């Protein structure tokens, strides 16, 4: 319970003591974010394709056995 109070007080102090950052996002950062998003989409697409093929091959074995009978 004591640690919960400590976390709450620390979090509250962090939100109360905000200071403006005076920063900006340059074009290099924007392109880095775009590359990361495109890479993540490519990885997700590849993963889905690989597992789709595995599942399709698994069920096609049953179909082949059924056709032989």
N, CA, C and O atoms as a Maestro MAE file, in Angstrom:
{
 s_m_m2io_version
 :::
 2.0.0
}

f_m_ct {
 s_m_title
 :::
 protein
 m_atom[276] {
  # First column is atom index #
  i_m_mmod_type
  r_m_x_coord
  r_m_y_coord
  r_m_z_coord
  i_m_residue_number
  s_m_chain_name
  s_m_pdb_residue_name
  s_m_pdb_atom_name
  i_m_atomic_number
  :::
  1 25 0.826 -1.188 0.000 1 A "UNK " " N  " 7
  2 3 0.000 0.000 0.000 1 A "UNK " " CA " 6
  3 2 0.871 1.251 0.000 1 A "UNK " " C  " 6
  4 15 0.531 2.261 -0.617 1 A "UNK " " O  " 8
  5 25 2.012 1.168 0.711 2 A "UNK " " N  " 7
  6 3 2.898 2.307 0.807 2 A "UNK " " CA " 6
  7 2 3.524 2.624 -0.550 2 A "UNK " " C  " 6
  8 15 3.696 3.790 -0.904 2 A "UNK " " O  " 8
  9 25 3.865 1.575 -1.310 3 A "UNK " " N  " 7
  10 3 4.459 1.811 -2.623 3 A "UNK " " CA " 6
  11 2 3.438 2.387 -3.593 3 A "UNK " " C  " 6
  12 15 3.794 3.171 -4.473 3 A "UNK " " O  " 8
  13 25 2.192 2.012 -3.444 4 A "UNK " " N  " 7
  14 3 1.140 2.556 -4.294 4 A "UNK " " CA " 6
  15 2 0.992 4.062 -4.069 4 A "UNK " " C  " 6
  16 15 0.826 4.826 -5.020 4 A "UNK " " O  " 8
  17 25 1.052 4.477 -2.813 5 A "UNK " " N  " 7
  18 3 0.984 5.906 -2.501 5 A "UNK " " CA " 6
  19 2 2.191 6.633 -3.081 5 A "UNK " " C  " 6
  20 15 2.057 7.734 -3.614 5 A "UNK " " O  " 8
  21 25 3.353 6.028 -2.980 6 A "UNK " " N  " 7
  22 3 4.575 6.637 -3.505 6 A "UNK " " CA " 6
  23 2 4.490 6.813 -5.013 6 A "UNK " " C  " 6
  24 15 4.876 7.856 -5.539 6 A "UNK " " O  " 8
  25 25 3.985 5.793 -5.715 7 A "UNK " " N  " 7
  26 3 3.827 5.882 -7.169 7 A "UNK " " CA " 6
  27 2 2.822 6.969 -7.526 7 A "UNK " " C  " 6
  28 15 3.047 7.730 -8.467 7 A "UNK " " O  " 8
  29 25 1.733 7.051 -6.800 8 A "UNK " " N  " 7
  30 3 0.713 8.067 -7.062 8 A "UNK " " CA " 6
  31 2 1.253 9.469 -6.843 8 A "UNK " " C  " 6
  32 15 1.026 10.356 -7.666 8 A "UNK " " O  " 8
  33 25 1.963 9.680 -5.748 9 A "UNK " " N  " 7
  34 3 2.523 11.004 -5.449 9 A "UNK " " CA " 6
  35 2 3.578 11.382 -6.486 9 A "UNK " " C  " 6
  36 15 3.609 12.523 -6.948 9 A "UNK " " O  " 8
  37 25 4.427 10.450 -6.848 10 A "UNK " " N  " 7
  38 3 5.464 10.728 -7.849 10 A "UNK " " CA " 6
  39 2 4.838 11.055 -9.195 10 A "UNK " " C  " 6
  40 15 5.255 12.006 -9.856 10 A "UNK " " O  " 8
  41 25 3.846 10.281 -9.608 11 A "UNK " " N  " 7
  42 3 3.163 10.547 -10.875 11 A "UNK " " CA " 6
  43 2 2.455 11.887 -10.864 11 A "UNK " " C  " 6
  44 15 2.469 12.607 -11.863 11 A "UNK " " O  " 8
  45 25 1.836 12.227 -9.744 12 A "UNK " " N  " 7
  46 3 1.142 13.518 -9.639 12 A "UNK " " CA " 6
  47 2 2.131 14.672 -9.744 12 A "UNK " " C  " 6
  48 15 1.855 15.666 -10.416 12 A "UNK " " O  " 8
  49 25 3.269 14.549 -9.092 13 A "UNK " " N  " 7
  50 3 4.271 15.609 -9.161 13 A "UNK " " CA " 6
  51 2 4.834 15.768 -10.568 13 A "UNK " " C  " 6
  52 15 5.137 16.884 -10.990 13 A "UNK " " O  " 8
  53 25 4.974 14.687 -11.285 14 A "UNK " " N  " 7
  54 3 5.473 14.778 -12.656 14 A "UNK " " CA " 6
  55 2 4.497 15.529 -13.552 14 A "UNK " " C  " 6
  56 15 4.928 16.302 -14.407 14 A "UNK " " O  " 8
  57 25 3.202 15.323 -13.379 15 A "UNK " " N  " 7
  58 3 2.207 16.007 -14.195 15 A "UNK " " CA " 6
  59 2 2.050 17.471 -13.795 15 A "UNK " " C  " 6
  60 15 1.752 18.312 -14.643 15 A "UNK " " O  " 8
  61 25 2.245 17.783 -12.529 16 A "UNK " " N  " 7
  62 3 2.089 19.153 -12.061 16 A "UNK " " CA " 6
  63 2 3.275 20.012 -12.482 16 A "UNK " " C  " 6
  64 15 3.111 21.199 -12.762 16 A "UNK " " O  " 8
  65 25 4.454 19.431 -12.529 17 A "UNK " " N  " 7
  66 3 5.668 20.203 -12.813 17 A "UNK " " CA " 6
  67 2 6.060 20.137 -14.285 17 A "UNK " " C  " 6
  68 15 7.223 19.888 -14.601 17 A "UNK " " O  " 8
  69 25 5.110 20.355 -15.185 18 A "UNK " " N  " 7
  70 3 5.412 20.359 -16.609 18 A "UNK " " CA " 6
  71 2 6.193 21.595 -16.997 18 A "UNK " " C  " 6
  72 15 5.973 22.684 -16.467 18 A "UNK " " O  " 8
  73 25 7.118 21.406 -17.940 19 A "UNK " " N  " 7
  74 3 7.907 22.511 -18.457 19 A "UNK " " CA " 6
  75 2 7.827 22.443 -19.975 19 A "UNK " " C  " 6
  76 15 7.949 21.352 -20.532 19 A "UNK " " O  " 8
  77 25 7.627 23.559 -20.670 20 A "UNK " " N  " 7
  78 3 7.576 23.502 -22.133 20 A "UNK " " CA " 6
  79 2 8.909 23.021 -22.712 20 A "UNK " " C  " 6
  80 15 9.977 23.343 -22.193 20 A "UNK " " O  " 8
  81 25 8.827 22.248 -23.789 21 A "UNK " " N  " 7
  82 3 10.034 21.634 -24.339 21 A "UNK " " CA " 6
  83 2 10.739 22.518 -25.368 21 A "UNK " " C  " 6
  84 15 11.952 22.392 -25.538 21 A "UNK " " O  " 8
  85 25 10.034 23.393 -26.049 22 A "UNK " " N  " 7
  86 3 10.601 24.231 -27.096 22 A "UNK " " CA " 6
  87 2 11.358 23.393 -28.126 22 A "UNK " " C  " 6
  88 15 12.510 23.684 -28.447 22 A "UNK " " O  " 8
  89 25 10.712 22.369 -28.633 23 A "UNK " " N  " 7
  90 3 11.351 21.499 -29.609 23 A "UNK " " CA " 6
  91 2 10.450 21.356 -30.825 23 A "UNK " " C  " 6
  92 15 9.300 21.796 -30.815 23 A "UNK " " O  " 8
  93 25 10.979 20.743 -31.862 24 A "UNK " " N  " 7
  94 3 10.224 20.533 -33.081 24 A "UNK " " CA " 6
  95 2 10.604 19.183 -33.666 24 A "UNK " " C  " 6
  96 15 11.610 18.588 -33.280 24 A "UNK " " O  " 8
  97 25 9.794 18.707 -34.599 25 A "UNK " " N  " 7
  98 3 10.090 17.459 -35.298 25 A "UNK " " CA " 6
  99 2 10.568 17.834 -36.701 25 A "UNK " " C  " 6
  100 15 9.814 18.395 -37.495 25 A "UNK " " O  " 8
  101 25 11.809 17.521 -36.988 26 A "UNK " " N  " 7
  102 3 12.353 17.856 -38.300 26 A "UNK " " CA " 6
  103 2 11.950 16.808 -39.338 26 A "UNK " " C  " 6
  104 15 11.449 15.747 -38.969 26 A "UNK " " O  " 8
  105 25 12.158 17.084 -40.632 27 A "UNK " " N  " 7
  106 3 11.755 16.144 -41.680 27 A "UNK " " CA " 6
  107 2 12.425 14.772 -41.565 27 A "UNK " " C  " 6
  108 15 11.831 13.765 -41.950 27 A "UNK " " O  " 8
  109 25 13.640 14.721 -41.047 28 A "UNK " " N  " 7
  110 3 14.313 13.437 -40.867 28 A "UNK " " CA " 6
  111 2 13.575 12.531 -39.901 28 A "UNK " " C  " 6
  112 15 13.499 11.320 -40.110 28 A "UNK " " O  " 8
  113 25 13.040 13.110 -38.857 29 A "UNK " " N  " 7
  114 3 12.267 12.336 -37.886 29 A "UNK " " CA " 6
  115 2 10.977 11.831 -38.517 29 A "UNK " " C  " 6
  116 15 10.569 10.695 -38.278 29 A "UNK " " O  " 8
  117 25 10.342 12.665 -39.311 30 A "UNK " " N  " 7
  118 3 9.110 12.246 -39.983 30 A "UNK " " CA " 6
  119 2 9.354 11.087 -40.929 30 A "UNK " " C  " 6
  120 15 8.551 10.155 -40.989 30 A "UNK " " O  " 8
  121 25 10.465 11.132 -41.676 31 A "UNK " " N  " 7
  122 3 10.755 10.029 -42.592 31 A "UNK " " CA " 6
  123 2 11.128 8.762 -41.823 31 A "UNK " " C  " 6
  124 15 10.831 7.655 -42.271 31 A "UNK " " O  " 8
  125 25 11.777 8.920 -40.670 32 A "UNK " " N  " 7
  126 3 12.103 7.755 -39.843 32 A "UNK " " CA " 6
  127 2 10.829 7.083 -39.339 32 A "UNK " " C  " 6
  128 15 10.729 5.856 -39.334 32 A "UNK " " O  " 8
  129 25 9.866 7.885 -38.918 33 A "UNK " " N  " 7
  130 3 8.590 7.331 -38.445 33 A "UNK " " CA " 6
  131 2 7.873 6.624 -39.591 33 A "UNK " " C  " 6
  132 15 7.306 5.548 -39.399 33 A "UNK " " O  " 8
  133 25 7.895 7.225 -40.785 34 A "UNK " " N  " 7
  134 3 7.263 6.613 -41.946 34 A "UNK " " CA " 6
  135 2 7.932 5.289 -42.302 34 A "UNK " " C  " 6
  136 15 7.245 4.317 -42.617 34 A "UNK " " O  " 8
  137 25 9.259 5.236 -42.256 35 A "UNK " " N  " 7
  138 3 9.977 3.989 -42.528 35 A "UNK " " CA " 6
  139 2 9.635 2.916 -41.506 35 A "UNK " " C  " 6
  140 15 9.466 1.750 -41.862 35 A "UNK " " O  " 8
  141 25 9.533 3.300 -40.246 36 A "UNK " " N  " 7
  142 3 9.184 2.330 -39.200 36 A "UNK " " CA " 6
  143 2 7.787 1.768 -39.420 36 A "UNK " " C  " 6
  144 15 7.570 0.566 -39.265 36 A "UNK " " O  " 8
  145 25 6.835 2.629 -39.781 37 A "UNK " " N  " 7
  146 3 5.469 2.161 -40.026 37 A "UNK " " CA " 6
  147 2 5.404 1.242 -41.239 37 A "UNK " " C  " 6
  148 15 4.735 0.209 -41.200 37 A "UNK " " O  " 8
  149 25 6.097 1.613 -42.322 38 A "UNK " " N  " 7
  150 3 6.097 0.761 -43.513 38 A "UNK " " CA " 6
  151 2 6.789 -0.578 -43.244 38 A "UNK " " C  " 6
  152 15 6.345 -1.615 -43.737 38 A "UNK " " O  " 8
  153 25 7.855 -0.557 -42.477 39 A "UNK " " N  " 7
  154 3 8.531 -1.804 -42.111 39 A "UNK " " CA " 6
  155 2 7.645 -2.703 -41.264 39 A "UNK " " C  " 6
  156 15 7.619 -3.920 -41.451 39 A "UNK " " O  " 8
  157 25 6.916 -2.093 -40.330 40 A "UNK " " N  " 7
  158 3 6.009 -2.872 -39.486 40 A "UNK " " CA " 6
  159 2 4.894 -3.478 -40.327 40 A "UNK " " C  " 6
  160 15 4.526 -4.635 -40.122 40 A "UNK " " O  " 8
  161 25 4.349 -2.712 -41.272 41 A "UNK " " N  " 7
  162 3 3.299 -3.246 -42.152 41 A "UNK " " CA " 6
  163 2 3.825 -4.393 -43.012 41 A "UNK " " C  " 6
  164 15 3.127 -5.387 -43.218 41 A "UNK " " O  " 8
  165 25 5.044 -4.260 -43.511 42 A "UNK " " N  " 7
  166 3 5.630 -5.331 -44.315 42 A "UNK " " CA " 6
  167 2 5.840 -6.591 -43.476 42 A "UNK " " C  " 6
  168 15 5.586 -7.700 -43.946 42 A "UNK " " O  " 8
  169 25 6.300 -6.423 -42.246 43 A "UNK " " N  " 7
  170 3 6.512 -7.575 -41.365 43 A "UNK " " CA " 6
  171 2 5.191 -8.257 -41.026 43 A "UNK " " C  " 6
  172 15 5.113 -9.486 -41.011 43 A "UNK " " O  " 8
  173 25 4.160 -7.471 -40.756 44 A "UNK " " N  " 7
  174 3 2.846 -8.044 -40.446 44 A "UNK " " CA " 6
  175 2 2.295 -8.787 -41.653 44 A "UNK " " C  " 6
  176 15 1.761 -9.888 -41.517 44 A "UNK " " O  " 8
  177 25 2.422 -8.188 -42.837 45 A "UNK " " N  " 7
  178 3 1.941 -8.842 -44.054 45 A "UNK " " CA " 6
  179 2 2.661 -10.148 -44.332 45 A "UNK " " C  " 6
  180 15 2.036 -11.139 -44.709 45 A "UNK " " O  " 8
  181 25 3.980 -10.152 -44.146 46 A "UNK " " N  " 7
  182 3 4.751 -11.373 -44.360 46 A "UNK " " CA " 6
  183 2 4.359 -12.451 -43.362 46 A "UNK " " C  " 6
  184 15 4.217 -13.617 -43.731 46 A "UNK " " O  " 8
  185 25 4.185 -12.075 -42.110 47 A "UNK " " N  " 7
  186 3 3.795 -13.035 -41.082 47 A "UNK " " CA " 6
  187 2 2.431 -13.647 -41.391 47 A "UNK " " C  " 6
  188 15 2.246 -14.858 -41.272 47 A "UNK " " O  " 8
  189 25 1.484 -12.809 -41.788 48 A "UNK " " N  " 7
  190 3 0.153 -13.319 -42.119 48 A "UNK " " CA " 6
  191 2 0.227 -14.271 -43.305 48 A "UNK " " C  " 6
  192 15 -0.420 -15.319 -43.303 48 A "UNK " " O  " 8
  193 25 1.020 -13.909 -44.329 49 A "UNK " " N  " 7
  194 3 1.152 -14.766 -45.506 49 A "UNK " " CA " 6
  195 2 1.759 -16.119 -45.159 49 A "UNK " " C  " 6
  196 15 1.280 -17.154 -45.624 49 A "UNK " " O  " 8
  197 25 2.800 -16.116 -44.353 50 A "UNK " " N  " 7
  198 3 3.467 -17.372 -43.980 50 A "UNK " " CA " 6
  199 2 2.504 -18.282 -43.217 50 A "UNK " " C  " 6
  200 15 2.393 -19.468 -43.526 50 A "UNK " " O  " 8
  201 25 1.810 -17.729 -42.222 51 A "UNK " " N  " 7
  202 3 0.907 -18.567 -41.434 51 A "UNK " " CA " 6
  203 2 -0.322 -18.987 -42.238 51 A "UNK " " C  " 6
  204 15 -0.867 -20.066 -42.005 51 A "UNK " " O  " 8
  205 25 -0.764 -18.156 -43.175 52 A "UNK " " N  " 7
  206 3 -1.879 -18.536 -44.035 52 A "UNK " " CA " 6
  207 2 -1.492 -19.749 -44.883 52 A "UNK " " C  " 6
  208 15 -2.285 -20.677 -45.046 52 A "UNK " " O  " 8
  209 25 -0.280 -19.735 -45.419 53 A "UNK " " N  " 7
  210 3 0.186 -20.871 -46.223 53 A "UNK " " CA " 6
  211 2 0.290 -22.143 -45.379 53 A "UNK " " C  " 6
  212 15 -0.079 -23.226 -45.834 53 A "UNK " " O  " 8
  213 25 0.791 -22.009 -44.151 54 A "UNK " " N  " 7
  214 3 0.908 -23.179 -43.271 54 A "UNK " " CA " 6
  215 2 -0.466 -23.770 -42.950 54 A "UNK " " C  " 6
  216 15 -0.645 -24.988 -42.979 54 A "UNK " " O  " 8
  217 25 -1.424 -22.908 -42.645 55 A "UNK " " N  " 7
  218 3 -2.772 -23.381 -42.326 55 A "UNK " " CA " 6
  219 2 -3.418 -24.010 -43.557 55 A "UNK " " C  " 6
  220 15 -4.072 -25.048 -43.453 55 A "UNK " " O  " 8
  221 25 -3.241 -23.392 -44.710 56 A "UNK " " N  " 7
  222 3 -3.806 -23.920 -45.950 56 A "UNK " " CA " 6
  223 2 -3.208 -25.286 -46.283 56 A "UNK " " C  " 6
  224 15 -3.934 -26.188 -46.700 56 A "UNK " " O  " 8
  225 25 -1.901 -25.451 -46.106 57 A "UNK " " N  " 7
  226 3 -1.265 -26.748 -46.356 57 A "UNK " " CA " 6
  227 2 -1.744 -27.805 -45.363 57 A "UNK " " C  " 6
  228 15 -1.905 -28.970 -45.725 57 A "UNK " " O  " 8
  229 25 -1.971 -27.404 -44.123 58 A "UNK " " N  " 7
  230 3 -2.441 -28.346 -43.103 58 A "UNK " " CA " 6
  231 2 -3.805 -28.907 -43.477 58 A "UNK " " C  " 6
  232 15 -4.020 -30.117 -43.398 58 A "UNK " " O  " 8
  233 25 -4.734 -28.037 -43.884 59 A "UNK " " N  " 7
  234 3 -6.072 -28.502 -44.224 59 A "UNK " " CA " 6
  235 2 -6.129 -29.183 -45.583 59 A "UNK " " C  " 6
  236 15 -7.020 -29.997 -45.827 59 A "UNK " " O  " 8
  237 25 -5.195 -28.865 -46.470 60 A "UNK " " N  " 7
  238 3 -5.204 -29.524 -47.782 60 A "UNK " " CA " 6
  239 2 -4.810 -31.000 -47.655 60 A "UNK " " C  " 6
  240 15 -5.172 -31.806 -48.511 60 A "UNK " " O  " 8
  241 25 -4.084 -31.359 -46.613 61 A "UNK " " N  " 7
  242 3 -3.753 -32.771 -46.383 61 A "UNK " " CA " 6
  243 2 -5.010 -33.587 -46.133 61 A "UNK " " C  " 6
  244 15 -5.127 -34.712 -46.619 61 A "UNK " " O  " 8
  245 25 -5.954 -33.027 -45.377 62 A "UNK " " N  " 7
  246 3 -7.201 -33.739 -45.100 62 A "UNK " " CA " 6
  247 2 -8.036 -33.889 -46.366 62 A "UNK " " C  " 6
  248 15 -8.690 -34.912 -46.573 62 A "UNK " " O  " 8
  249 25 -8.007 -32.873 -47.202 63 A "UNK " " N  " 7
  250 3 -8.762 -32.923 -48.430 63 A "UNK " " CA " 6
  251 2 -8.202 -33.985 -49.379 63 A "UNK " " C  " 6
  252 15 -8.957 -34.683 -50.057 63 A "UNK " " O  " 8
  253 25 -6.862 -34.100 -49.419 64 A "UNK " " N  " 7
  254 3 -6.223 -35.102 -50.276 64 A "UNK " " CA " 6
  255 2 -6.572 -36.509 -49.819 64 A "UNK " " C  " 6
  256 15 -6.815 -37.387 -50.646 64 A "UNK " " O  " 8
  257 25 -6.600 -36.735 -48.490 65 A "UNK " " N  " 7
  258 3 -6.954 -38.056 -47.955 65 A "UNK " " CA " 6
  259 2 -8.413 -38.382 -48.271 65 A "UNK " " C  " 6
  260 15 -8.743 -39.530 -48.571 65 A "UNK " " O  " 8
  261 25 -9.279 -37.384 -48.205 66 A "UNK " " N  " 7
  262 3 -10.690 -37.597 -48.473 66 A "UNK " " CA " 6
  263 2 -10.930 -37.913 -49.959 66 A "UNK " " C  " 6
  264 15 -11.788 -38.730 -50.292 66 A "UNK " " O  " 8
  265 25 -10.170 -37.264 -50.844 67 A "UNK " " N  " 7
  266 3 -10.309 -37.497 -52.279 67 A "UNK " " CA " 6
  267 2 -9.827 -38.881 -52.685 67 A "UNK " " C  " 6
  268 15 -10.342 -39.431 -53.659 67 A "UNK " " O  " 8
  269 25 -8.867 -39.469 -51.987 68 A "UNK " " N  " 7
  270 3 -8.340 -40.791 -52.318 68 A "UNK " " CA " 6
  271 2 -9.339 -41.897 -52.022 68 A "UNK " " C  " 6
  272 15 -9.268 -42.956 -52.647 68 A "UNK " " O  " 8
  273 25 -10.254 -41.696 -51.105 69 A "UNK " " N  " 7
  274 3 -11.212 -42.748 -50.707 69 A "UNK " " CA " 6
  275 2 -12.231 -42.996 -51.740 69 A "UNK " " C  " 6
  276 15 -13.102 -43.847 -51.556 69 A "UNK " " O  " 8
  :::
 }
 m_bond[275] {
  # First column is bond index #
  i_m_from
  i_m_to
  i_m_order
  :::
  1 1 2 1
  2 2 3 1
  3 3 4 2
  4 3 5 1
  5 5 6 1
  6 6 7 1
  7 7 8 2
  8 7 9 1
  9 9 10 1
  10 10 11 1
  11 11 12 2
  12 11 13 1
  13 13 14 1
  14 14 15 1
  15 15 16 2
  16 15 17 1
  17 17 18 1
  18 18 19 1
  19 19 20 2
  20 19 21 1
  21 21 22 1
  22 22 23 1
  23 23 24 2
  24 23 25 1
  25 25 26 1
  26 26 27 1
  27 27 28 2
  28 27 29 1
  29 29 30 1
  30 30 31 1
  31 31 32 2
  32 31 33 1
  33 33 34 1
  34 34 35 1
  35 35 36 2
  36 35 37 1
  37 37 38 1
  38 38 39 1
  39 39 40 2
  40 39 41 1
  41 41 42 1
  42 42 43 1
  43 43 44 2
  44 43 45 1
  45 45 46 1
  46 46 47 1
  47 47 48 2
  48 47 49 1
  49 49 50 1
  50 50 51 1
  51 51 52 2
  52 51 53 1
  53 53 54 1
  54 54 55 1
  55 55 56 2
  56 55 57 1
  57 57 58 1
  58 58 59 1
  59 59 60 2
  60 59 61 1
  61 61 62 1
  62 62 63 1
  63 63 64 2
  64 63 65 1
  65 65 66 1
  66 66 67 1
  67 67 68 2
  68 67 69 1
  69 69 70 1
  70 70 71 1
  71 71 72 2
  72 71 73 1
  73 73 74 1
  74 74 75 1
  75 75 76 2
  76 75 77 1
  77 77 78 1
  78 78 79 1
  79 79 80 2
  80 79 81 1
  81 81 82 1
  82 82 83 1
  83 83 84 2
  84 83 85 1
  85 85 86 1
  86 86 87 1
  87 87 88 2
  88 87 89 1
  89 89 90 1
  90 90 91 1
  91 91 92 2
  92 91 93 1
  93 93 94 1
  94 94 95 1
  95 95 96 2
  96 95 97 1
  97 97 98 1
  98 98 99 1
  99 99 100 2
  100 99 101 1
  101 101 102 1
  102 102 103 1
  103 103 104 2
  104 103 105 1
  105 105 106 1
  106 106 107 1
  107 107 108 2
  108 107 109 1
  109 109 110 1
  110 110 111 1
  111 111 112 2
  112 111 113 1
  113 113 114 1
  114 114 115 1
  115 115 116 2
  116 115 117 1
  117 117 118 1
  118 118 119 1
  119 119 120 2
  120 119 121 1
  121 121 122 1
  122 122 123 1
  123 123 124 2
  124 123 125 1
  125 125 126 1
  126 126 127 1
  127 127 128 2
  128 127 129 1
  129 129 130 1
  130 130 131 1
  131 131 132 2
  132 131 133 1
  133 133 134 1
  134 134 135 1
  135 135 136 2
  136 135 137 1
  137 137 138 1
  138 138 139 1
  139 139 140 2
  140 139 141 1
  141 141 142 1
  142 142 143 1
  143 143 144 2
  144 143 145 1
  145 145 146 1
  146 146 147 1
  147 147 148 2
  148 147 149 1
  149 149 150 1
  150 150 151 1
  151 151 152 2
  152 151 153 1
  153 153 154 1
  154 154 155 1
  155 155 156 2
  156 155 157 1
  157 157 158 1
  158 158 159 1
  159 159 160 2
  160 159 161 1
  161 161 162 1
  162 162 163 1
  163 163 164 2
  164 163 165 1
  165 165 166 1
  166 166 167 1
  167 167 168 2
  168 167 169 1
  169 169 170 1
  170 170 171 1
  171 171 172 2
  172 171 173 1
  173 173 174 1
  174 174 175 1
  175 175 176 2
  176 175 177 1
  177 177 178 1
  178 178 179 1
  179 179 180 2
  180 179 181 1
  181 181 182 1
  182 182 183 1
  183 183 184 2
  184 183 185 1
  185 185 186 1
  186 186 187 1
  187 187 188 2
  188 187 189 1
  189 189 190 1
  190 190 191 1
  191 191 192 2
  192 191 193 1
  193 193 194 1
  194 194 195 1
  195 195 196 2
  196 195 197 1
  197 197 198 1
  198 198 199 1
  199 199 200 2
  200 199 201 1
  201 201 202 1
  202 202 203 1
  203 203 204 2
  204 203 205 1
  205 205 206 1
  206 206 207 1
  207 207 208 2
  208 207 209 1
  209 209 210 1
  210 210 211 1
  211 211 212 2
  212 211 213 1
  213 213 214 1
  214 214 215 1
  215 215 216 2
  216 215 217 1
  217 217 218 1
  218 218 219 1
  219 219 220 2
  220 219 221 1
  221 221 222 1
  222 222 223 1
  223 223 224 2
  224 223 225 1
  225 225 226 1
  226 226 227 1
  227 227 228 2
  228 227 229 1
  229 229 230 1
  230 230 231 1
  231 231 232 2
  232 231 233 1
  233 233 234 1
  234 234 235 1
  235 235 236 2
  236 235 237 1
  237 237 238 1
  238 238 239 1
  239 239 240 2
  240 239 241 1
  241 241 242 1
  242 242 243 1
  243 243 244 2
  244 243 245 1
  245 245 246 1
  246 246 247 1
  247 247 248 2
  248 247 249 1
  249 249 250 1
  250 250 251 1
  251 251 252 2
  252 251 253 1
  253 253 254 1
  254 254 255 1
  255 255 256 2
  256 255 257 1
  257 257 258 1
  258 258 259 1
  259 259 260 2
  260 259 261 1
  261 261 262 1
  262 262 263 1
  263 263 264 2
  264 263 265 1
  265 265 266 1
  266 266 267 1
  267 267 268 2
  268 267 269 1
  269 269 270 1
  270 270 271 1
  271 271 272 2
  272 271 273 1
  273 273 274 1
  274 274 275 1
  275 275 276 2
  :::
 }
}
